[in-house]
Amino acid sequence: MTNRLTGVFVAFEREIRDDDAEAIVEAIKMVRGVAGVTKKISEAVDFAAERRIEERLREKFWQFYKENFGKL
């Protein structure tokens, strides 16, 4: 038996202005089977989470670099 979905979450590559996103929101609403679209307003907690992820990636990159190229 296959799984059933009640919805999906769409994330933008970067934050965009509410009025700039309107065309995207309207396009998603036109997709067959879409019952509604809700916008999520960017908050300070989003910024903090992005910075933590960015820092973790930076640390992992430097660790990889040191292990593989640090001895050149």
Backbone hydrogen bonds in HBPLUS format (Angstrom, degrees):
<---DONOR---> <-ACCEPTOR-->    atom                        ^
c    i                          cat <-CA-CA->   ^        H-A-AA   ^      H-
h    n   atom  resd res      DA  || num        DHA   H-A  angle D-A-AA Bond
n    s   type  num  typ     dist DA aas  dist angle  dist       angle   num
A0020-ASP N   A0017-ARG O   3.06 MM   3  5.14 122.8  2.40  97.5 112.5     1
A0021-ALA N   A0017-ARG O   3.03 MM   4  6.31 137.1  2.22 148.5 160.7     2
A0021-ALA N   A0018-ASP O   3.19 MM   3  5.23 131.8  2.43  96.1 108.7     3
A0024-ILE N   A0021-ALA O   3.01 MM   3  5.29 119.2  2.39 105.6 120.7     4
A0025-VAL N   A0021-ALA O   2.96 MM   4  6.24 163.9  1.99 161.5 166.6     5
A0026-GLU N   A0022-GLU O   2.90 MM   4  6.12 164.6  1.93 153.6 157.5     6
A0027-ALA N   A0023-ALA O   2.98 MM   4  6.13 150.0  2.07 139.7 148.0     7
A0028-ILE N   A0024-ILE O   2.97 MM   4  6.26 158.6  2.01 153.9 159.0     8
A0029-LYS N   A0025-VAL O   3.03 MM   4  6.29 154.4  2.10 148.3 155.6     9
A0030-MET N   A0027-ALA O   3.10 MM   3  5.21 135.9  2.31  98.0 110.0    10
A0031-VAL N   A0028-ILE O   3.10 MM   3  5.41 156.7  2.15 109.1 116.2    11
A0034-VAL N   A0031-VAL O   3.14 MM   3  5.83 160.6  2.18 142.9 142.8    12
A0046-ASP N   A0043-GLU O   3.01 MM   3  5.35 131.9  2.25 105.6 117.9    13
A0047-PHE N   A0043-GLU O   3.38 MM   4  6.85 152.4  2.47 147.0 153.9    14
A0048-ALA N   A0044-ALA O   3.01 MM   4  6.34 159.4  2.06 153.9 159.3    15
A0049-ALA N   A0045-VAL O   2.99 MM   4  6.16 157.8  2.04 144.5 150.2    16
A0050-GLU N   A0046-ASP O   2.99 MM   4  6.22 158.5  2.04 149.6 155.3    17
A0051-ARG N   A0047-PHE O   3.05 MM   4  6.32 155.4  2.11 148.7 154.9    18
A0052-ARG N   A0048-ALA O   3.03 MM   4  6.32 155.9  2.09 149.1 155.4    19
A0053-ILE N   A0049-ALA O   3.01 MM   4  6.25 164.4  2.04 152.8 156.7    20
A0054-GLU N   A0050-GLU O   2.89 MM   4  6.04 160.0  1.93 147.6 153.9    21
A0055-GLU N   A0051-ARG O   2.92 MM   4  6.12 156.7  1.97 147.1 152.7    22
A0056-ARG N   A0052-ARG O   2.98 MM   4  6.24 158.6  2.03 149.9 155.6    23
A0057-LEU N   A0053-ILE O   2.96 MM   4  6.21 162.4  1.99 154.1 158.6    24
A0058-ARG N   A0054-GLU O   2.97 MM   4  6.19 155.1  2.03 145.9 153.2    25
A0059-GLU N   A0055-GLU O   2.95 MM   4  6.20 162.2  1.98 151.7 155.7    26
A0060-LYS N   A0056-ARG O   2.96 MM   4  6.19 162.7  1.99 151.1 155.7    27
A0061-PHE N   A0057-LEU O   2.86 MM   4  6.03 154.9  1.93 148.5 155.7    28
A0062-TRP N   A0058-ARG O   3.03 MM   4  6.30 166.0  2.05 154.7 157.1    29
A0063-GLN N   A0059-GLU O   2.97 MM   4  6.16 155.4  2.03 148.5 155.8    30
A0064-PHE N   A0060-LYS O   2.97 MM   4  6.12 162.6  2.00 147.8 152.2    31
A0065-TYR N   A0061-PHE O   2.81 MM   4  6.05 161.1  1.84 152.5 158.5    32
A0066-LYS N   A0062-TRP O   2.88 MM   4  5.99 167.1  1.90 149.5 152.5    33
A0067-GLU N   A0063-GLN O   3.04 MM   4  6.18 160.6  2.08 147.7 153.1    34
A0068-ASN N   A0064-PHE O   2.98 MM   4  6.09 147.0  2.09 148.5 157.1    35
A0069-PHE N   A0065-TYR O   2.66 MM   4  5.34 157.7  1.71 152.6 158.2    36
A0070-GLY N   A0066-LYS O   3.22 MM   4  4.13 137.7  2.40 104.3 111.1    37
A0072-LEU N   A0069-PHE O   3.27 MM   3  5.75 164.7  2.29 121.4 121.1    38
